[in-house]
């Protein structure tokens, strides 16, 4: 599985959980961990990932 595929799967899972939790809000932070380090990006909506 590529990093992009893994991000898509993780985002879909978090979105499914957030839809059932009224206190979660709409945004998401994605942390991508590689041999080069950690990259954290914030997105205001799930569709932006």
Backbone as CSV, one residue per row, in Angstrom:
resi,resn,N_x,N_y,N_z,CA_x,CA_y,CA_z,C_x,C_y,C_z
1,UNK,0.851,-1.166,0.000,0.000,0.000,0.000,0.903,1.238,0.000
2,UNK,0.601,2.169,-0.867,1.392,3.397,-0.930,0.996,4.341,0.209
3,UNK,1.810,5.348,0.443,1.477,6.338,1.473,0.163,7.039,1.147
4,UNK,-0.051,7.383,-0.118,-1.294,8.052,-0.508,-2.509,7.162,-0.264
5,UNK,-2.385,5.875,-0.555,-3.485,4.939,-0.295,-3.740,4.808,1.202
6,UNK,-2.684,4.745,1.989,-2.834,4.635,3.443,-3.498,5.877,4.020
7,UNK,-3.127,7.048,3.524,-3.752,8.291,3.986,-5.238,8.292,3.640
8,UNK,-5.594,7.826,2.451,-7.000,7.776,2.042,-7.803,6.836,2.936
9,UNK,-7.255,5.675,3.256,-7.948,4.708,4.122,-8.105,5.273,5.534
10,UNK,-7.039,5.841,6.074,-7.093,6.401,7.426,-8.069,7.570,7.500
11,UNK,-8.069,8.419,6.485,-8.982,9.557,6.453,-10.430,9.091,6.406
12,UNK,-10.722,8.092,5.597,-12.084,7.560,5.511,-12.527,6.973,6.843
13,UNK,-11.630,6.292,7.541,-11.967,5.706,8.840,-12.249,6.787,9.879
14,UNK,-11.412,7.826,9.912,-11.620,8.913,10.870,-12.898,9.670,10.537
15,UNK,-13.169,9.892,9.255,-14.392,10.585,8.863,-15.626,9.795,9.287
16,UNK,-15.612,8.482,9.114,-16.745,7.649,9.520,-16.980,7.749,11.019
17,UNK,-15.912,7.754,11.803,-16.054,7.874,13.253,-16.517,9.269,13.646
18,UNK,-15.994,10.304,12.988,-16.344,11.685,13.325,-17.802,11.988,13.009
19,UNK,-18.358,11.358,11.988,-19.762,11.572,11.641,-20.692,11.076,12.740
20,UNK,-20.232,10.154,13.548,-21.049,9.592,14.620,-20.778,10.255,15.966
21,UNK,-19.819,11.170,16.003,-19.452,11.865,17.240,-19.681,13.354,17.036
22,UNK,-20.731,13.893,17.629,-21.116,15.284,17.386,-20.081,16.286,17.874
23,UNK,-19.183,15.912,18.752,-18.184,16.836,19.264,-16.886,16.848,18.487
24,UNK,-16.782,16.062,17.424,-15.516,15.924,16.702,-15.172,17.092,15.794
25,UNK,-16.148,17.728,15.218,-15.845,18.780,14.254,-15.565,18.205,12.881
26,UNK,-15.106,19.068,11.968,-14.935,18.631,10.584,-13.490,18.480,10.145
27,UNK,-12.551,19.122,10.805,-11.161,19.119,10.356,-10.420,17.852,10.732
28,UNK,-9.223,17.712,10.143,-8.396,16.545,10.427,-6.922,16.929,10.287
29,UNK,-6.098,16.351,11.120,-4.650,16.450,10.990,-4.135,15.101,10.524
30,UNK,-3.289,15.105,9.504,-2.699,13.882,8.971,-1.201,13.929,9.238
31,UNK,-0.691,12.916,9.931,0.746,12.804,10.196,1.296,11.667,9.345
32,UNK,2.232,11.999,8.475,2.870,11.003,7.617,4.282,10.758,8.140
33,UNK,4.535,9.524,8.571,5.824,9.159,9.157,6.616,8.350,8.133
34,UNK,7.802,8.850,7.793,8.674,8.178,6.829,10.077,8.072,7.417
35,UNK,10.982,7.487,6.661,12.382,7.409,7.088,13.008,8.794,7.216
36,UNK,12.454,9.770,6.499,12.985,11.133,6.516,12.455,11.971,7.674
37,UNK,11.429,11.484,8.378,10.875,12.235,9.503,9.358,12.199,9.504
38,UNK,8.774,13.219,10.130,7.324,13.301,10.282,6.832,14.580,9.614
39,UNK,5.771,14.447,8.826,5.136,15.590,8.176,3.694,15.641,8.658
40,UNK,3.305,16.738,9.308,1.949,16.891,9.827,1.273,18.026,9.070
41,UNK,0.106,17.727,8.498,-0.660,18.730,7.770,-2.082,18.758,8.305
42,UNK,-2.625,19.960,8.443,-3.998,20.129,8.878,-4.899,20.463,7.702
43,UNK,-6.094,19.921,7.710,-7.074,20.157,6.658,-8.386,20.581,7.313
44,UNK,-9.033,21.641,6.801,-10.278,22.104,7.411,-11.457,21.156,7.177
45,UNK,-11.430,20.406,6.085,-12.491,19.454,5.760,-11.881,18.151,5.263
46,UNK,-12.616,17.067,5.433,-12.122,15.760,4.997,-11.918,15.710,3.485
47,UNK,-12.740,16.436,2.735,-12.626,16.424,1.282,-11.326,17.060,0.797
48,UNK,-10.669,17.853,1.641,-9.430,18.535,1.259,-8.193,17.640,1.342
49,UNK,-8.327,16.473,1.954,-7.163,15.595,2.142,-6.768,14.965,0.831
